[in-house]
Amino acid sequence: MPTVILMDVSLSMSRPVPTSDTTETHTRHTIATAAVNTFLDYLTIHAKLEYVALVSFSSVYEVAVPFTRDFDSIRSKLLSLEEGDKTCIDTALLGVNQLVLNEWGGCQTPVQIILITDGSSGVGAIGRNRMVQALPLPPSYPAKIHILPIVSPHDPCLQHAMPLYQKIVDLANNTTSNSNGNMSRGTIYCPDQLSVPGVITAMTRLCEQHYQEFWCTLKCGQLEARVQLFPAPQTITLEELAATYTLANQIHVIGFIQQQELSTPIALSKHLVIPQAQPGTTPAPRENYGSKTPTKEVSSTDGSAAEEDMSDPSKVPNFCVLLHGALKVEGMAAVVLLGADWWGTLTASCEASRGRRSCLLLSVMRPGASAAPWLGALDQLGPAEEGTTSTDTFPIRSWRSYSSGGSACAWARPHALLADVQKVLRHARKLPDKTQHLFKELNRLRRAAISLGFSELLTAIGNALERECTALPPTAPSECALQLAHAANALRDPRTALDIKHTLTPLGHATPMTH
């Protein structure tokens, strides 16, 4: 989960801070620098794979250090940041949005933004309202913003700026990318006192709450390894099922499948799987996974040579290295059980934009047995029958012959999706004559939405049908309202919300048989 440090370099950051120690003088900028160094020191120990960027801002923004894992380059750049004029947070956030989209090339990478400022909004009450309207929030990518004001908690400027800070945090959490609830909220961390120890304490609280390590055990039969997942997985809440899912302390490999048969199911999050270092060694770098460098055989009688080799992490046997090499050579993926009714996949992946280093990657799928509909129910997968002559063991397609029929949905452009939704609404306004046509279109859209992991579409169509129900003229037959309400409730029924085999039928009709 990349992090952007957004550093205020306005003139007000150069104000001296009164202290009882006359031998040492601090400004808000030097205190902020100490806070950033504390953050980088924490990452060096607990999250050294974190990508961090440094952006300075006043009335304009500057990308001082692009995303990097070289924390020393950020430390050195902090000492040479140029002083600016006034604080413009909206301009700074606009620069962060452009940096993230240019660097990570999409809207699926979750990002954390740490805004360090002097506790002044830079505008008055009227200007603050205009700034809220100008804020480029929510961003198009999953994000949470933490704010660290370098100011005394009793300063009137902080009380004036707090509504703006709270609005920034709230707007960042309203992004549609957080609809699955897999990201915690941003927070404002006010120091107890305006001093280096007080601000460092606030930054430490931020680190401990949002940059915790996550350790678990990866098991496959009698083989197991202690591993770290990076970034740490978040608790997932599915509103339509009113259920919360938390990753267990054990991940079980339950089977293997060819990559082409698995295809690319929707992943709520992805995590690097890093093996724990053996006692007396350091963790093996990710790029050593799958290395073809031969290891030197050591005689059991040569104790000194064996001890020397065991101190080399690349020569210590590890289940993660074995699994990564097997998956990479065979072109397969491992299906893992993450919890009750929750699955994921382990694959050997390359970071093309980061030097093509190979790594073991965990993809967390959406909870439920229908997370990969083309494979059928995941809880019913089993070993291939011995002696079979057929090579096409997956996917199982027998249940895909729906009685409702209908062509496939192609939503490569927004207008195509809009046209399909408008078609449903047109049939809804012509009830009861178009009842069969309405449910045929609903089943077609429902299957496509579940296959793509687009559950929000079903909720939106259900809400639209409810609005059509309330807008019916007084002369409309009572059957119209009943069918619309029935269709809206059926789309959001948690028992069948993600069951691709289920077929919606009009009220009073029997469910047709499927094959």
Long-range contacts (C-beta under 8 A, 24 or more apart in sequence): 1-50, 1-109, 1-110, 1-111, 1-112, 1-231, 2-50, 2-51, 2-52, 2-53, 2-67, 2-100, 2-103, 2-104, 2-109, 2-111, 2-112, 3-50, 3-51, 3-52, 3-53, 3-111, 3-112, 3-113, 3-114, 4-52, 4-53, 4-54, 4-55, 4-96, 4-99, 4-100, 4-111, 4-112, 4-113, 4-114, 5-36, 5-39, 5-52, 5-53, 5-54, 5-55, 5-74, 5-114, 5-116, 6-55, 6-57, 6-92, 6-93, 6-96, 6-113, 6-114, 6-115, 6-116, 7-32, 7-36, 7-54, 7-55, 7-56, 7-57, 7-64, 7-78, 7-81, 7-116, 8-32, 8-56, 8-57, 8-58, 8-87, 8-115, 8-116, 8-117, 8-118, 9-56, 9-57, 9-58, 9-81, 9-82, 9-83, 9-84, 10-58, 10-83, 10-84, 10-85, 10-86, 10-87, 10-118, 10-122, 11-58, 11-83, 11-84, 11-85, 11-86, 12-87, 12-118, 12-120, 13-83, 13-117, 13-118, 13-150, 14-83, 15-118, 17-194, 17-195, 19-195, 26-195, 26-196, 28-118, 28-150, 28-151, 29-81, 31-150, 31-194, 31-195, 31-196, 31-199, 32-116, 32-148, 32-150, 32-199, 33-78, 33-79, 34-196, 34-199, 34-200, 35-116, 35-148, 35-150, 35-199, 35-200, 35-202, 35-203, 36-74, 36-75, 36-78, 36-116, 37-75, 37-78, 38-200, 38-203, 38-204, 38-207, 39-114, 39-203, 39-206, 39-207, 40-71, 40-74, 40-75, 42-204, 42-207, 42-211, 43-71, 43-207, 43-211, 44-71, 46-207, 46-211, 46-212, 46-213, 47-211, 47-213, 47-230, 47-231, 49-230, 49-272, 49-274, 49-286, 50-211, 50-231, 53-99, 53-103, 54-78, 55-92, 55-95, 55-96, 55-99, 56-81, 56-82, 56-84, 57-84, 57-87, 57-88, 57-89, 57-91, 57-92, 57-95, 58-83, 58-84, 58-85, 58-86, 58-87, 58-88, 59-84, 59-85, 59-86, 59-88, 59-91, 60-84, 60-88, 60-91, 61-91, 61-92, 61-94, 61-95, 61-96, 63-95, 63-99, 66-99, 66-103, 67-103, 86-122, 87-117, 87-118, 87-120, 87-121, 87-122, 88-122, 89-115, 89-117, 89-121, 89-122, 89-131, 89-135, 89-164, 89-168, 90-131, 90-134, 90-135, 90-136, 93-135, 93-136, 93-137, 93-139, 93-168, 94-136, 97-136, 97-139, 97-140, 100-139, 100-141, 100-143, 101-140, 101-141, 104-141, 105-353, 106-141, 107-140, 107-141, 107-177, 108-141, 108-142, 108-177, 109-141, 109-142, 110-141, 110-142, 110-143, 110-144, 110-177, 110-183, 110-231, 110-269, 111-139, 111-141, 111-142, 111-143, 112-143, 112-144, 112-145, 112-146, 112-186, 112-210, 113-143, 113-144, 113-145, 113-146, 113-172, 113-186, 114-145, 114-146, 114-148, 114-206, 115-145, 115-146, 115-147, 115-148, 115-168, 116-148, 116-150, 117-147, 117-148, 117-149, 117-150, 118-149, 118-150, 118-151, 118-157, 119-149, 119-150, 119-151, 119-155, 119-157, 119-158, 119-161, 120-151, 120-157, 120-160, 120-161, 121-160, 121-161, 121-164, 125-160, 128-163, 128-164, 131-164, 132-164, 132-167, 135-167, 135-168, 135-171, 137-168, 137-171, 137-172, 137-174, 138-171, 138-172, 138-173, 138-174, 138-175, 138-176, 139-172, 139-175, 140-175, 140-177, 141-175, 141-177, 142-175, 142-177, 142-178, 142-183, 143-172, 143-175, 143-177, 144-169, 144-172, 144-173, 144-183, 144-184, 144-185, 144-186, 144-210, 145-169, 145-172, 145-186, 146-186, 146-187, 146-188, 146-189, 146-206, 146-210, 147-186, 147-187, 147-188, 147-189, 148-189, 148-191, 148-199, 148-202, 148-203, 148-206, 149-188, 149-190, 149-191, 150-191, 150-194, 150-199, 151-190, 151-191, 151-194, 152-193, 152-194, 153-190, 153-191, 153-192, 153-193, 155-194, 158-190, 162-188, 176-456, 179-239, 179-456, 180-236, 180-237, 180-238, 180-268, 180-366, 181-235, 181-236, 181-237, 181-238, 181-239, 182-234, 182-235, 182-236, 182-237, 182-268, 182-269, 183-234, 184-210, 184-234, 184-235, 214-247, 215-276, 216-247, 216-248, 216-249, 216-250, 216-251, 217-249, 217-250, 217-251, 218-251, 218-253, 218-273, 218-319, 218-320, 218-323, 219-250, 219-251, 219-252, 219-253, 220-252, 220-253, 220-319, 220-323, 220-334, 221-253, 223-319, 223-322, 224-319, 225-275, 225-276, 225-318, 225-319, 225-320, 226-275, 226-276, 227-251, 227-273, 227-274, 227-275, 227-276, 227-320, 228-273, 228-274, 228-275, 228-276, 229-271, 229-272, 229-273, 229-274, 229-362, 230-271, 230-272, 230-274, 231-271, 233-269, 233-271, 233-364, 234-269, 236-268, 236-364, 236-367, 238-366, 238-367, 240-455, 240-459, 240-492, 240-494, 240-497, 241-367, 241-494, 241-497, 242-494, 243-367, 245-339, 245-342, 245-367, 246-339, 247-338, 247-339, 247-364, 248-338, 248-339, 251-336, 251-337, 251-338, 251-344, 251-362, 252-336, 252-337, 253-323, 253-334, 253-335, 253-336, 253-346, 254-335, 254-336, 254-337, 255-334, 255-335, 255-381, 255-383, 256-327, 256-332, 256-333, 256-334, 256-335, 257-332, 257-333, 257-335, 257-375, 257-394, 258-331, 258-332, 258-333, 258-394, 259-331, 259-332, 259-333, 259-347, 260-331, 261-375, 261-393, 261-394, 261-395, 262-333, 262-335, 262-345, 262-372, 262-375, 263-372, 263-374, 265-345, 265-363, 265-365, 265-371, 265-372, 265-453, 266-365, 266-366, 266-371, 266-452, 266-453, 267-363, 267-364, 267-365, 268-364, 268-365, 268-366, 269-363, 269-364, 270-361, 270-362, 270-363, 270-364, 271-361, 271-362, 271-364, 272-359, 272-360, 272-361, 272-362, 273-320, 273-346, 273-359, 273-360, 273-361, 273-362, 274-320, 275-318, 275-319, 275-320, 275-321, 277-313, 278-310, 278-313, 278-316, 278-318, 280-310, 280-311, 281-310, 281-311, 281-312, 281-313, 281-316, 282-313, 283-313, 284-313, 284-314, 284-316, 284-318, 284-321, 286-357, 286-358, 286-359, 287-355, 287-357, 287-358, 287-359, 288-313, 288-314, 288-321, 289-320, 289-321, 289-324, 289-325, 289-328, 289-348, 289-358, 289-359, 289-360, 290-321, 290-324, 290-325, 290-328, 290-348, 290-358, 320-360, 323-360, 324-348, 324-358, 324-359, 324-360, 327-360, 328-358, 335-378, 335-381, 336-362, 338-364, 339-367, 341-367, 341-368, 341-369, 341-379, 342-367, 342-368, 343-371, 343-378, 366-453, 366-498, 368-498, 370-450, 370-498, 370-499, 370-500, 373-450, 373-451, 373-500, 374-451, 398-515, 399-501, 399-514, 399-515, 401-514, 401-515, 402-443, 402-447, 402-503, 402-514, 403-503, 403-512, 403-513, 403-514, 404-439, 404-440, 404-443, 404-444, 404-503, 404-512, 405-440, 406-440, 406-441, 406-443, 406-444, 407-444, 408-448, 409-444, 409-445, 409-448, 411-448, 411-452, 417-457, 420-444, 420-445, 421-445, 421-460, 421-461, 421-464, 424-461, 424-464, 424-465, 425-464, 425-468, 428-465, 428-468, 428-484, 428-487, 429-468, 431-476, 431-477, 431-479, 431-480, 431-483, 431-484, 432-477, 432-479, 432-480, 432-483, 435-483, 435-506, 436-506, 438-483, 438-487, 438-506, 439-487, 439-504, 439-505, 439-506, 442-487, 442-491, 442-504, 443-503, 443-504, 446-491, 446-504, 447-500, 450-498, 450-499, 450-500, 451-500, 455-497, 455-498, 458-491, 458-492, 458-497, 459-491, 459-492, 461-491, 462-487, 462-488, 462-489, 462-491, 462-492, 463-488, 465-491, 482-507, 483-507
